[in-house]
Amino acid sequence: MPKVDPGRPITRDDIEAKLRQIQHGTEAGADAARGAGMAGSIVGVLVLLMIAYLLGRRRGRKRRTVVEIRRI
């Protein structure tokens, strides 16, 4: 973007150009954060599933009934 002469009034085109420049910078950052957020959420869901599986397995072992069959 060309430098603005301090003696010249700021025009609508100057403001629009600066806003487009700012928007372009924030969109690039948002795209990078979106990818990291998606990866983090997938890992989080997998960890929760693993914890639920392990806790369910432990509970099943505690409640398991042992049946002995003896021949007389």
C-alpha positions in Angstrom: 0.0 0.0 0.0 1.5 3.4 -0.9 2.2 5.8 1.8 -0.3 8.6 2.4 0.9 12.2 2.2 0.2 13.8 5.6 -1.2 16.9 4.0 -3.7 14.9 1.9 -7.2 14.0 3.3 -7.9 10.4 3.9 -10.3 9.0 1.3 -12.7 6.1 1.3 -10.4 4.2 -0.9 -7.6 4.5 1.6 -9.8 3.1 4.4 -11.1 0.2 2.2 -7.6 -0.7 1.2 -6.4 -0.8 4.8 -9.4 -2.8 6.0 -8.8 -5.4 3.2 -5.2 -5.6 4.3 -6.2 -6.2 7.9 -8.9 -8.7 6.9 -6.4 -10.7 4.8 -4.0 -11.0 7.8 -6.8 -12.2 10.1 -8.1 -14.8 7.6 -4.7 -16.4 7.3 -4.4 -16.7 11.1 -8.0 -18.0 11.4 -7.3 -20.7 8.9 -4.2 -21.9 10.8 -6.1 -21.9 14.1 -9.0 -23.8 12.6 -6.7 -26.7 11.5 -5.1 -26.8 15.0 -8.5 -26.7 16.7 -9.9 -29.5 14.6 -6.9 -31.7 15.4 -7.2 -30.9 19.1 -10.9 -31.8 19.1 -10.3 -35.1 17.4 -7.6 -36.0 19.9 -9.9 -34.9 22.8 -12.7 -37.1 21.6 -10.4 -40.1 21.2 -9.1 -39.6 24.7 -12.6 -39.5 26.1 -13.6 -42.7 24.3 -10.5 -44.5 25.6 -11.3 -43.4 29.2 -14.9 -44.5 28.8 -13.8 -47.8 27.5 -11.3 -48.4 30.3 -13.8 -47.4 33.0 -16.5 -49.6 31.5 -14.1 -52.5 31.3 -13.1 -52.1 35.0 -16.7 -51.9 36.1 -17.5 -55.1 34.2 -14.7 -56.9 35.9 -16.0 -55.9 39.3 -19.5 -57.0 38.7 -18.6 -60.3 37.0 -20.2 -63.2 38.7 -18.2 -66.3 39.4 -20.1 -69.5 39.1 -18.7 -72.7 40.5 -20.1 -76.0 39.3 -19.3 -79.0 41.5 -20.1 -82.6 40.8 -21.3 -84.5 43.8 
